[in-house]
């Protein structure tokens, strides 16, 4: 049995991590990192967004413990801290798609 203090800590971590997953650019970064570690310049190229934008989002992901860093010479490579994270995001996306389809079906029958 998990004690209530541990459960409270999990809720607090959940509260801290979930907003970081609410931004589409950050999700794109996480999916890009699923292929393997990338540096900022590589992410800029893959995502076609500016370097300051990528850096800002990486900072949020790093602060929330969602990505790890590895310095190689002058470059810093980013990687997923835990690949299970994307499975959780994928599951949430499935739920959202189901809700969207359900709403579309309801809207279709009403119209």
Biopython code that builds the backbone (N, CA, C, O; Angstrom):
import numpy as np
from Bio.PDB.StructureBuilder import StructureBuilder

atoms = [
    (1, "UNK", "N", (0.838, -1.185, 0.000)),
    (1, "UNK", "CA", (0.000, 0.000, 0.000)),
    (1, "UNK", "C", (0.881, 1.246, 0.000)),
    (1, "UNK", "O", (1.848, 1.323, 0.758)),
    (2, "UNK", "N", (0.554, 2.210, -0.837)),
    (2, "UNK", "CA", (1.310, 3.457, -0.914)),
    (2, "UNK", "C", (0.806, 4.384, 0.179)),
    (2, "UNK", "O", (-0.398, 4.579, 0.344)),
    (3, "UNK", "N", (1.762, 4.960, 0.932)),
    (3, "UNK", "CA", (1.316, 5.850, 1.998)),
    (3, "UNK", "C", (0.840, 7.178, 1.426)),
    (3, "UNK", "O", (1.184, 7.548, 0.303)),
    (4, "UNK", "N", (0.054, 7.880, 2.209)),
    (4, "UNK", "CA", (-0.578, 9.105, 1.709)),
    (4, "UNK", "C", (0.441, 10.193, 1.396)),
    (4, "UNK", "O", (0.203, 11.013, 0.508)),
    (5, "UNK", "N", (1.565, 10.223, 2.099)),
    (5, "UNK", "CA", (2.595, 11.223, 1.812)),
    (5, "UNK", "C", (3.196, 10.970, 0.433)),
    (5, "UNK", "O", (3.403, 11.909, -0.336)),
    (6, "UNK", "N", (3.477, 9.715, 0.119)),
    (6, "UNK", "CA", (4.010, 9.372, -1.200)),
    (6, "UNK", "C", (2.996, 9.713, -2.280)),
    (6, "UNK", "O", (3.351, 10.264, -3.321)),
    (7, "UNK", "N", (1.739, 9.386, -2.032)),
    (7, "UNK", "CA", (0.687, 9.675, -3.004)),
    (7, "UNK", "C", (0.566, 11.181, -3.230)),
    (7, "UNK", "O", (0.368, 11.628, -4.360)),
    (8, "UNK", "N", (0.681, 11.949, -2.175)),
    (8, "UNK", "CA", (0.622, 13.411, -2.294)),
    (8, "UNK", "C", (1.791, 13.930, -3.132)),
    (8, "UNK", "O", (1.619, 14.837, -3.947)),
    (9, "UNK", "N", (2.972, 13.359, -2.934)),
    (9, "UNK", "CA", (4.144, 13.755, -3.724)),
    (9, "UNK", "C", (3.938, 13.441, -5.202)),
    (9, "UNK", "O", (4.332, 14.221, -6.068)),
    (10, "UNK", "N", (3.319, 12.295, -5.487)),
    (10, "UNK", "CA", (3.037, 11.925, -6.876)),
    (10, "UNK", "C", (2.076, 12.936, -7.494)),
    (10, "UNK", "O", (2.272, 13.361, -8.633)),
    (11, "UNK", "N", (1.048, 13.320, -6.760)),
    (11, "UNK", "CA", (0.104, 14.320, -7.277)),
    (11, "UNK", "C", (0.799, 15.651, -7.555)),
    (11, "UNK", "O", (0.515, 16.307, -8.558)),
    (12, "UNK", "N", (1.700, 16.042, -6.676)),
    (12, "UNK", "CA", (2.429, 17.297, -6.881)),
    (12, "UNK", "C", (3.326, 17.217, -8.114)),
    (12, "UNK", "O", (3.421, 18.177, -8.879)),
    (13, "UNK", "N", (3.982, 16.079, -8.306)),
    (13, "UNK", "CA", (4.797, 15.894, -9.512)),
    (13, "UNK", "C", (3.919, 15.909, -10.760)),
    (13, "UNK", "O", (4.281, 16.493, -11.781)),
    (14, "UNK", "N", (2.775, 15.268, -10.663)),
    (14, "UNK", "CA", (1.825, 15.240, -11.775)),
    (14, "UNK", "C", (1.417, 16.666, -12.144)),
    (14, "UNK", "O", (1.368, 17.031, -13.319)),
    (15, "UNK", "N", (1.132, 17.450, -11.132)),
    (15, "UNK", "CA", (0.746, 18.845, -11.342)),
    (15, "UNK", "C", (1.866, 19.634, -12.022)),
    (15, "UNK", "O", (1.600, 20.534, -12.818)),
    (16, "UNK", "N", (3.090, 19.301, -11.712)),
    (16, "UNK", "CA", (4.242, 20.015, -12.277)),
    (16, "UNK", "C", (4.553, 19.562, -13.710)),
    (16, "UNK", "O", (4.934, 20.380, -14.547)),
    (17, "UNK", "N", (4.396, 18.285, -13.991)),
    (17, "UNK", "CA", (4.779, 17.726, -15.290)),
    (17, "UNK", "C", (3.715, 17.961, -16.365)),
    (17, "UNK", "O", (4.054, 18.297, -17.500)),
    (18, "UNK", "N", (2.456, 17.793, -16.028)),
    (18, "UNK", "CA", (1.404, 17.837, -17.058)),
    (18, "UNK", "C", (1.343, 19.139, -17.851)),
    (18, "UNK", "O", (1.152, 19.078, -19.065)),
    (19, "UNK", "N", (1.492, 20.304, -17.242)),
    (19, "UNK", "CA", (1.488, 21.522, -18.069)),
    (19, "UNK", "C", (2.599, 21.539, -19.120)),
    (19, "UNK", "O", (2.434, 22.130, -20.187)),
    (20, "UNK", "N", (3.711, 20.903, -18.827)),
    (20, "UNK", "CA", (4.809, 20.840, -19.803)),
    (20, "UNK", "C", (4.408, 20.019, -21.022)),
    (20, "UNK", "O", (4.974, 20.192, -22.101)),
    (21, "UNK", "N", (3.442, 19.133, -20.857)),
    (21, "UNK", "CA", (2.982, 18.290, -21.962)),
    (21, "UNK", "C", (1.824, 18.926, -22.723)),
    (21, "UNK", "O", (1.315, 18.347, -23.682)),
    (22, "UNK", "N", (1.411, 20.109, -22.298)),
    (22, "UNK", "CA", (0.273, 20.758, -22.911)),
    (22, "UNK", "C", (0.602, 21.629, -24.103)),
    (22, "UNK", "O", (-0.300, 22.188, -24.728)),
    (23, "UNK", "N", (1.867, 21.755, -24.427)),
    (23, "UNK", "CA", (2.260, 22.605, -25.549)),
    (23, "UNK", "C", (2.595, 21.749, -26.765)),
    (23, "UNK", "O", (3.411, 20.833, -26.662)),
    (24, "UNK", "N", (1.985, 22.027, -27.911)),
    (24, "UNK", "CA", (2.237, 21.214, -29.109)),
    (24, "UNK", "C", (3.708, 21.165, -29.527)),
    (24, "UNK", "O", (4.177, 20.122, -29.982)),
    (25, "UNK", "N", (4.434, 22.255, -29.385)),
    (25, "UNK", "CA", (5.858, 22.259, -29.770)),
    (25, "UNK", "C", (6.659, 21.329, -28.864)),
    (25, "UNK", "O", (7.549, 20.615, -29.324)),
    (26, "UNK", "N", (6.335, 21.345, -27.574)),
    (26, "UNK", "CA", (7.058, 20.458, -26.657)),
    (26, "UNK", "C", (6.749, 18.998, -26.973)),
    (26, "UNK", "O", (7.630, 18.142, -26.882)),
    (27, "UNK", "N", (5.511, 18.712, -27.342)),
    (27, "UNK", "CA", (5.177, 17.340, -27.737)),
    (27, "UNK", "C", (5.943, 16.935, -28.989)),
    (27, "UNK", "O", (6.430, 15.808, -29.083)),
    (28, "UNK", "N", (6.050, 17.844, -29.946)),
    (28, "UNK", "CA", (6.826, 17.546, -31.160)),
    (28, "UNK", "C", (8.286, 17.275, -30.821)),
    (28, "UNK", "O", (8.906, 16.385, -31.403)),
    (29, "UNK", "N", (8.833, 18.034, -29.888)),
    (29, "UNK", "CA", (10.217, 17.808, -29.457)),
    (29, "UNK", "C", (10.349, 16.416, -28.849)),
    (29, "UNK", "O", (11.281, 15.681, -29.174)),
    (30, "UNK", "N", (9.426, 16.056, -27.974)),
    (30, "UNK", "CA", (9.492, 14.732, -27.344)),
    (30, "UNK", "C", (9.402, 13.620, -28.382)),
    (30, "UNK", "O", (10.140, 12.638, -28.303)),
    (31, "UNK", "N", (8.507, 13.765, -29.351)),
    (31, "UNK", "CA", (8.399, 12.743, -30.398)),
    (31, "UNK", "C", (9.667, 12.691, -31.253)),
    (31, "UNK", "O", (10.080, 11.610, -31.672)),
    (32, "UNK", "N", (10.282, 13.834, -31.513)),
    (32, "UNK", "CA", (11.538, 13.842, -32.275)),
    (32, "UNK", "C", (12.634, 13.124, -31.495)),
    (32, "UNK", "O", (13.453, 12.413, -32.078)),
    (33, "UNK", "N", (12.647, 13.310, -30.177)),
    (33, "UNK", "CA", (13.671, 12.670, -29.346)),
    (33, "UNK", "C", (13.433, 11.171, -29.188)),
    (33, "UNK", "O", (14.322, 10.452, -28.733)),
    (34, "UNK", "N", (12.265, 10.700, -29.551)),
    (34, "UNK", "CA", (11.995, 9.258, -29.494)),
    (34, "UNK", "C", (12.914, 8.502, -30.444)),
    (34, "UNK", "O", (13.204, 7.324, -30.232)),
    (35, "UNK", "N", (13.371, 9.183, -31.492)),
    (35, "UNK", "CA", (14.272, 8.564, -32.472)),
    (35, "UNK", "C", (15.707, 8.485, -31.967)),
    (35, "UNK", "O", (16.525, 7.754, -32.524)),
    (36, "UNK", "N", (16.013, 9.237, -30.912)),
    (36, "UNK", "CA", (17.359, 9.241, -30.352)),
    (36, "UNK", "C", (17.768, 10.648, -29.968)),
    (36, "UNK", "O", (17.065, 11.610, -30.277)),
    (37, "UNK", "N", (18.906, 10.772, -29.292)),
    (37, "UNK", "CA", (19.361, 12.084, -28.831)),
    (37, "UNK", "C", (19.594, 13.053, -29.987)),
    (37, "UNK", "O", (20.081, 12.673, -31.052)),
    (38, "UNK", "N", (19.233, 14.313, -29.750)),
    (38, "UNK", "CA", (19.434, 15.374, -30.733)),
    (38, "UNK", "C", (19.908, 16.635, -30.021)),
    (38, "UNK", "O", (19.562, 16.877, -28.865)),
    (39, "UNK", "N", (20.704, 17.436, -30.727)),
    (39, "UNK", "CA", (21.106, 18.736, -30.187)),
    (39, "UNK", "C", (20.102, 19.788, -30.662)),
    (39, "UNK", "O", (19.245, 19.509, -31.500)),
    (40, "UNK", "N", (20.218, 20.984, -30.122)),
    (40, "UNK", "CA", (19.279, 22.057, -30.455)),
    (40, "UNK", "C", (19.225, 22.297, -31.958)),
    (40, "UNK", "O", (18.140, 22.391, -32.532)),
    (41, "UNK", "N", (20.393, 22.399, -32.604)),
    (41, "UNK", "CA", (20.418, 22.677, -34.045)),
    (41, "UNK", "C", (19.709, 21.593, -34.849)),
    (41, "UNK", "O", (19.037, 21.893, -35.836)),
    (42, "UNK", "N", (19.852, 20.345, -34.438)),
    (42, "UNK", "CA", (19.163, 19.253, -35.130)),
    (42, "UNK", "C", (17.651, 19.353, -34.933)),
    (42, "UNK", "O", (16.880, 19.103, -35.859)),
    (43, "UNK", "N", (17.237, 19.718, -33.731)),
    (43, "UNK", "CA", (15.807, 19.886, -33.475)),
    (43, "UNK", "C", (15.236, 21.053, -34.271)),
    (43, "UNK", "O", (14.111, 20.979, -34.766)),
    (44, "UNK", "N", (16.012, 22.133, -34.394)),
    (44, "UNK", "CA", (15.588, 23.280, -35.203)),
    (44, "UNK", "C", (15.333, 22.827, -36.633)),
    (44, "UNK", "O", (14.330, 23.201, -37.242)),
    (45, "UNK", "N", (16.239, 22.026, -37.161)),
    (45, "UNK", "CA", (16.114, 21.545, -38.539)),
    (45, "UNK", "C", (14.920, 20.600, -38.702)),
    (45, "UNK", "O", (14.151, 20.715, -39.656)),
    (46, "UNK", "N", (14.780, 19.682, -37.772)),
    (46, "UNK", "CA", (13.699, 18.693, -37.854)),
    (46, "UNK", "C", (12.328, 19.354, -37.705)),
    (46, "UNK", "O", (11.394, 19.027, -38.438)),
    (47, "UNK", "N", (12.211, 20.278, -36.761)),
    (47, "UNK", "CA", (10.907, 20.864, -36.442)),
    (47, "UNK", "C", (10.598, 22.132, -37.224)),
    (47, "UNK", "O", (9.459, 22.598, -37.240)),
    (48, "UNK", "N", (11.623, 22.690, -37.876)),
    (48, "UNK", "CA", (11.436, 23.930, -38.638)),
    (48, "UNK", "C", (10.889, 25.065, -37.768)),
    (48, "UNK", "O", (9.959, 25.774, -38.155)),
    (49, "UNK", "N", (11.489, 25.217, -36.588)),
    (49, "UNK", "CA", (11.170, 26.339, -35.702)),
    (49, "UNK", "C", (12.473, 27.010, -35.303)),
    (49, "UNK", "O", (13.549, 26.446, -35.497)),
    (50, "UNK", "N", (12.382, 28.197, -34.753)),
    (50, "UNK", "CA", (13.584, 28.966, -34.434)),
    (50, "UNK", "C", (14.360, 28.346, -33.272)),
    (50, "UNK", "O", (13.807, 27.624, -32.443)),
    (51, "UNK", "N", (15.643, 28.649, -33.241)),
    (51, "UNK", "CA", (16.510, 28.147, -32.179)),
    (51, "UNK", "C", (16.056, 28.644, -30.801)),
    (51, "UNK", "O", (16.024, 27.851, -29.861)),
    (52, "UNK", "N", (15.702, 29.940, -30.646)),
    (52, "UNK", "CA", (15.238, 30.379, -29.327)),
    (52, "UNK", "C", (13.977, 29.641, -28.864)),
    (52, "UNK", "O", (13.819, 29.356, -27.677)),
    (53, "UNK", "N", (13.092, 29.338, -29.798)),
    (53, "UNK", "CA", (11.866, 28.609, -29.453)),
    (53, "UNK", "C", (12.196, 27.203, -28.969)),
    (53, "UNK", "O", (11.676, 26.756, -27.947)),
    (54, "UNK", "N", (13.055, 26.513, -29.697)),
    (54, "UNK", "CA", (13.455, 25.159, -29.296)),
    (54, "UNK", "C", (14.137, 25.199, -27.935)),
    (54, "UNK", "O", (13.828, 24.387, -27.063)),
    (55, "UNK", "N", (15.052, 26.127, -27.748)),
    (55, "UNK", "CA", (15.780, 26.226, -26.477)),
    (55, "UNK", "C", (14.835, 26.498, -25.313)),
    (55, "UNK", "O", (14.981, 25.907, -24.243)),
    (56, "UNK", "N", (13.883, 27.374, -25.513)),
    (56, "UNK", "CA", (12.921, 27.707, -24.456)),
    (56, "UNK", "C", (12.113, 26.467, -24.063)),
    (56, "UNK", "O", (11.922, 26.197, -22.877)),
    (57, "UNK", "N", (11.645, 25.723, -25.052)),
    (57, "UNK", "CA", (10.853, 24.531, -24.752)),
    (57, "UNK", "C", (11.706, 23.432, -24.122)),
    (57, "UNK", "O", (11.241, 22.720, -23.231)),
    (58, "UNK", "N", (12.932, 23.293, -24.572)),
    (58, "UNK", "CA", (13.828, 22.300, -23.965)),
    (58, "UNK", "C", (14.096, 22.629, -22.502)),
    (58, "UNK", "O", (14.185, 21.730, -21.666)),
    (59, "UNK", "N", (14.223, 23.910, -22.196)),
    (59, "UNK", "CA", (14.451, 24.306, -20.803)),
    (59, "UNK", "C", (13.284, 23.841, -19.930)),
    (59, "UNK", "O", (13.499, 23.300, -18.846)),
    (60, "UNK", "N", (12.059, 24.050, -20.397)),
    (60, "UNK", "CA", (10.879, 23.616, -19.636)),
    (60, "UNK", "C", (10.895, 22.101, -19.460)),
    (60, "UNK", "O", (10.673, 21.598, -18.358)),
    (61, "UNK", "N", (11.156, 21.381, -20.537)),
    (61, "UNK", "CA", (11.184, 19.913, -20.470)),
    (61, "UNK", "C", (12.282, 19.417, -19.531)),
    (61, "UNK", "O", (12.086, 18.451, -18.794)),
    (62, "UNK", "N", (13.426, 20.074, -19.561)),
    (62, "UNK", "CA", (14.534, 19.691, -18.682)),
    (62, "UNK", "C", (14.190, 19.979, -17.221)),
    (62, "UNK", "O", (14.437, 19.150, -16.345)),
    (63, "UNK", "N", (13.621, 21.159, -16.961)),
    (63, "UNK", "CA", (13.256, 21.525, -15.589)),
    (63, "UNK", "C", (12.215, 20.583, -15.005)),
    (63, "UNK", "O", (12.172, 20.377, -13.792)),
    (64, "UNK", "N", (11.381, 20.014, -15.856)),
    (64, "UNK", "CA", (10.340, 19.090, -15.387)),
    (64, "UNK", "C", (10.825, 17.645, -15.347)),
    (64, "UNK", "O", (10.071, 16.746, -14.976)),
    (65, "UNK", "N", (12.080, 17.420, -15.726)),
    (65, "UNK", "CA", (12.643, 16.078, -15.668)),
    (65, "UNK", "C", (12.213, 15.171, -16.799)),
    (65, "UNK", "O", (12.297, 13.949, -16.679)),
    (66, "UNK", "N", (11.747, 15.757, -17.913)),
    (66, "UNK", "CA", (11.258, 14.953, -19.025)),
    (66, "UNK", "C", (12.331, 14.641, -20.054)),
    (66, "UNK", "O", (12.184, 13.701, -20.836)),
    (67, "UNK", "N", (13.407, 15.417, -20.062)),
    (67, "UNK", "CA", (14.536, 15.143, -20.953)),
    (67, "UNK", "C", (15.832, 15.177, -20.153)),
    (67, "UNK", "O", (15.943, 15.859, -19.134)),
    (68, "UNK", "N", (16.797, 14.427, -20.640)),
    (68, "UNK", "CA", (18.147, 14.428, -20.078)),
    (68, "UNK", "C", (19.079, 15.159, -21.030)),
    (68, "UNK", "O", (18.779, 15.313, -22.214)),
    (69, "UNK", "N", (20.204, 15.605, -20.506)),
    (69, "UNK", "CA", (21.204, 16.264, -21.346)),
    (69, "UNK", "C", (22.523, 15.521, -21.265)),
    (69, "UNK", "O", (22.846, 14.888, -20.260)),
    (70, "UNK", "N", (23.278, 15.617, -22.354)),
    (70, "UNK", "CA", (24.604, 15.010, -22.431)),
    (70, "UNK", "C", (25.492, 15.935, -23.254)),
    (70, "UNK", "O", (25.293, 16.088, -24.459)),
    (71, "UNK", "N", (26.464, 16.545, -22.603)),
    (71, "UNK", "CA", (27.374, 17.450, -23.305)),
    (71, "UNK", "C", (28.415, 16.632, -24.062)),
    (71, "UNK", "O", (29.079, 15.760, -23.501)),
    (72, "UNK", "N", (28.538, 16.939, -25.354)),
    (72, "UNK", "CA", (29.556, 16.311, -26.203)),
    (72, "UNK", "C", (30.302, 17.438, -26.901)),
    (72, "UNK", "O", (29.842, 17.977, -27.908)),
    (73, "UNK", "N", (31.450, 17.783, -26.355)),
    (73, "UNK", "CA", (32.200, 18.923, -26.877)),
    (73, "UNK", "C", (31.438, 20.193, -26.576)),
    (73, "UNK", "O", (31.111, 20.469, -25.422)),
    (74, "UNK", "N", (31.151, 20.972, -27.613)),
    (74, "UNK", "CA", (30.405, 22.216, -27.408)),
    (74, "UNK", "C", (28.896, 22.018, -27.549)),
    (74, "UNK", "O", (28.126, 22.937, -27.269)),
    (75, "UNK", "N", (28.471, 20.844, -27.975)),
    (75, "UNK", "CA", (27.040, 20.588, -28.184)),
    (75, "UNK", "C", (26.433, 19.877, -26.980)),
    (75, "UNK", "O", (27.086, 19.075, -26.312)),
    (76, "UNK", "N", (25.182, 20.189, -26.726)),
    (76, "UNK", "CA", (24.418, 19.493, -25.693)),
    (76, "UNK", "C", (23.346, 18.677, -26.402)),
    (76, "UNK", "O", (22.531, 19.212, -27.152)),
    (77, "UNK", "N", (23.363, 17.383, -26.152)),
    (77, "UNK", "CA", (22.379, 16.485, -26.756)),
    (77, "UNK", "C", (21.277, 16.197, -25.742)),
    (77, "UNK", "O", (21.531, 15.971, -24.559)),
    (78, "UNK", "N", (20.064, 16.212, -26.240)),
    (78, "UNK", "CA", (18.888, 15.975, -25.410)),
    (78, "UNK", "C", (18.306, 14.613, -25.753)),
    (78, "UNK", "O", (18.297, 14.195, -26.910)),
    (79, "UNK", "N", (17.821, 13.932, -24.725)),
    (79, "UNK", "CA", (17.188, 12.627, -24.921)),
    (79, "UNK", "C", (16.012, 12.510, -23.960)),
    (79, "UNK", "O", (15.924, 13.238, -22.971)),
    (80, "UNK", "N", (15.121, 11.590, -24.264)),
    (80, "UNK", "CA", (13.983, 11.352, -23.379)),
    (80, "UNK", "C", (14.479, 10.803, -22.050)),
    (80, "UNK", "O", (15.336, 9.921, -22.018)),
    (81, "UNK", "N", (13.947, 11.319, -20.968)),
    (81, "UNK", "CA", (14.313, 10.808, -19.652)),
    (81, "UNK", "C", (13.716, 9.419, -19.431)),
    (81, "UNK", "O", (14.301, 8.587, -18.738)),
    (82, "UNK", "N", (12.550, 9.177, -20.023)),
    (82, "UNK", "CA", (11.880, 7.884, -19.876)),
    (82, "UNK", "C", (10.965, 7.688, -21.086)),
    (82, "UNK", "O", (10.034, 8.466, -21.292)),
    (83, "UNK", "N", (11.223, 6.669, -21.871)),
    (83, "UNK", "CA", (10.447, 6.449, -23.099)),
    (83, "UNK", "C", (8.988, 6.104, -22.823)),
    (83, "UNK", "O", (8.148, 6.229, -23.714)),
    (84, "UNK", "N", (8.677, 5.675, -21.616)),
    (84, "UNK", "CA", (7.282, 5.380, -21.274)),
    (84, "UNK", "C", (6.418, 6.632, -21.349)),
    (84, "UNK", "O", (5.200, 6.548, -21.508)),
    (85, "UNK", "N", (7.047, 7.775, -21.235)),
    (85, "UNK", "CA", (6.315, 9.030, -21.305)),
    (85, "UNK", "C", (5.520, 9.136, -22.603)),
    (85, "UNK", "O", (4.363, 9.557, -22.590)),
    (86, "UNK", "N", (6.129, 8.761, -23.714)),
    (86, "UNK", "CA", (5.425, 8.847, -24.994)),
    (86, "UNK", "C", (4.279, 7.848, -25.083)),
    (86, "UNK", "O", (3.280, 8.115, -25.751)),
    (87, "UNK", "N", (4.407, 6.706, -24.423)),
    (87, "UNK", "CA", (3.282, 5.764, -24.383)),
    (87, "UNK", "C", (2.103, 6.401, -23.650)),
    (87, "UNK", "O", (0.950, 6.242, -24.051)),
    (88, "UNK", "N", (2.409, 7.124, -22.570)),
    (88, "UNK", "CA", (1.349, 7.808, -21.822)),
    (88, "UNK", "C", (0.709, 8.899, -22.671)),
    (88, "UNK", "O", (-0.513, 9.046, -22.672)),
    (89, "UNK", "N", (1.521, 9.661, -23.388)),
    (89, "UNK", "CA", (1.000, 10.712, -24.270)),
    (89, "UNK", "C", (0.156, 10.089, -25.379)),
    (89, "UNK", "O", (-0.913, 10.603, -25.707)),
    (90, "UNK", "N", (0.625, 8.997, -25.951)),
    (90, "UNK", "CA", (-0.137, 8.315, -27.006)),
    (90, "UNK", "C", (-1.492, 7.834, -26.491)),
    (90, "UNK", "O", (-2.502, 7.951, -27.186)),
    (91, "UNK", "N", (-1.512, 7.297, -25.282)),
    (91, "UNK", "CA", (-2.767, 6.834, -24.689)),
    (91, "UNK", "C", (-3.730, 8.005, -24.506)),
    (91, "UNK", "O", (-4.918, 7.888, -24.805)),
    (92, "UNK", "N", (-3.226, 9.114, -24.021)),
    (92, "UNK", "CA", (-4.062, 10.299, -23.858)),
    (92, "UNK", "C", (-4.604, 10.768, -25.207)),
    (92, "UNK", "O", (-5.767, 11.156, -25.313)),
    (93, "UNK", "N", (-3.762, 10.729, -26.227)),
    (93, "UNK", "CA", (-4.203, 11.129, -27.569)),
    (93, "UNK", "C", (-5.309, 10.199, -28.084)),
    (93, "UNK", "O", (-6.239, 10.656, -28.748)),
    (94, "UNK", "N", (-5.213, 8.902, -27.781)),
    (94, "UNK", "CA", (-6.274, 7.962, -28.170)),
    (94, "UNK", "C", (-7.592, 8.328, -27.497)),
    (94, "UNK", "O", (-8.646, 8.320, -28.134)),
    (95, "UNK", "N", (-7.529, 8.647, -26.213)),
    (95, "UNK", "CA", (-8.732, 9.047, -25.475)),
    (95, "UNK", "C", (-9.327, 10.303, -26.101)),
    (95, "UNK", "O", (-10.540, 10.387, -26.294)),
    (96, "UNK", "N", (-8.486, 11.273, -26.417)),
    (96, "UNK", "CA", (-8.968, 12.524, -27.007)),
    (96, "UNK", "C", (-9.587, 12.297, -28.382)),
    (96, "UNK", "O", (-10.612, 12.892, -28.712)),
    (97, "UNK", "N", (-8.963, 11.435, -29.184)),
    (97, "UNK", "CA", (-9.531, 11.116, -30.506)),
    (97, "UNK", "C", (-10.906, 10.452, -30.373)),
    (97, "UNK", "O", (-11.822, 10.746, -31.141)),
    (98, "UNK", "N", (-11.038, 9.561, -29.399)),
    (98, "UNK", "CA", (-12.320, 8.902, -29.157)),
    (98, "UNK", "C", (-13.375, 9.929, -28.763)),
    (98, "UNK", "O", (-14.510, 9.881, -29.239)),
    (99, "UNK", "N", (-12.993, 10.856, -27.894)),
    (99, "UNK", "CA", (-13.930, 11.910, -27.495)),
    (99, "UNK", "C", (-14.323, 12.772, -28.690)),
    (99, "UNK", "O", (-15.494, 13.119, -28.850)),
    (100, "UNK", "N", (-13.354, 13.115, -29.523)),
    (100, "UNK", "CA", (-13.644, 13.926, -30.711)),
    (100, "UNK", "C", (-14.602, 13.195, -31.644)),
    (100, "UNK", "O", (-15.550, 13.788, -32.159)),
    (101, "UNK", "N", (-14.353, 11.909, -31.859)),
    (101, "UNK", "CA", (-15.214, 11.118, -32.741)),
    (101, "UNK", "C", (-16.621, 11.024, -32.163)),
    (101, "UNK", "O", (-17.609, 11.097, -32.894)),
    (102, "UNK", "N", (-16.701, 10.863, -30.861)),
    (102, "UNK", "CA", (-18.003, 10.781, -30.209)),
    (102, "UNK", "C", (-18.763, 12.092, -30.371)),
    (102, "UNK", "O", (-19.953, 12.097, -30.688)),
    (103, "UNK", "N", (-18.072, 13.191, -30.151)),
    (103, "UNK", "CA", (-18.715, 14.506, -30.309)),
    (103, "UNK", "C", (-19.143, 14.734, -31.752)),
    (103, "UNK", "O", (-20.218, 15.277, -32.007)),
    (104, "UNK", "N", (-18.305, 14.320, -32.690)),
    (104, "UNK", "CA", (-18.645, 14.482, -34.107)),
    (104, "UNK", "C", (-19.879, 13.656, -34.443)),
    (104, "UNK", "O", (-20.740, 14.103, -35.201)),
    (105, "UNK", "N", (-19.969, 12.460, -33.885)),
    (105, "UNK", "CA", (-21.132, 11.611, -34.115)),
    (105, "UNK", "C", (-22.391, 12.216, -33.535)),
    (105, "UNK", "O", (-23.453, 12.166, -34.156)),
    (106, "UNK", "N", (-22.280, 12.784, -32.352)),
    (106, "UNK", "CA", (-23.430, 13.440, -31.722)),
    (106, "UNK", "C", (-23.842, 14.656, -32.538)),
    (106, "UNK", "O", (-25.030, 14.872, -32.780)),
    (107, "UNK", "N", (-22.864, 15.450, -32.962)),
    (107, "UNK", "CA", (-23.161, 16.646, -33.754)),
    (107, "UNK", "C", (-23.822, 16.256, -35.070)),
    (107, "UNK", "O", (-24.722, 16.948, -35.547)),
    (108, "UNK", "N", (-23.377, 15.153, -35.653)),
    (108, "UNK", "CA", (-23.933, 14.694, -36.932)),
    (108, "UNK", "C", (-25.396, 14.267, -36.771)),
    (108, "UNK", "O", (-26.225, 14.551, -37.636)),
    (109, "UNK", "N", (-25.711, 13.586, -35.665)),
    (109, "UNK", "CA", (-27.087, 13.129, -35.465)),
    (109, "UNK", "C", (-28.018, 14.285, -35.124)),
    (109, "UNK", "O", (-29.211, 14.224, -35.423)),
    (110, "UNK", "N", (-27.493, 15.337, -34.503)),
    (110, "UNK", "CA", (-28.299, 16.505, -34.149)),
    (110, "UNK", "C", (-28.546, 17.375, -35.374)),
    (110, "UNK", "O", (-29.618, 17.963, -35.511)),
    (111, "UNK", "N", (-27.574, 17.460, -36.252)),
    (111, "UNK", "CA", (-27.674, 18.352, -37.422)),
    (111, "UNK", "C", (-28.600, 17.860, -38.478)),
    (111, "UNK", "O", (-28.769, 18.517, -39.505)),
]
sb = StructureBuilder()
sb.init_structure("model")
sb.init_model(0)
sb.init_chain("A")
sb.init_seg("    ")
for serial, (resi, resn, name, xyz) in enumerate(atoms, 1):
    if name == "N":
        sb.init_residue(resn, " ", resi, " ")
    sb.init_atom(name, np.array(xyz, "f"), 0.0, 1.0, " ", f" {name:<3s}", serial, name[0])
structure = sb.get_structure()
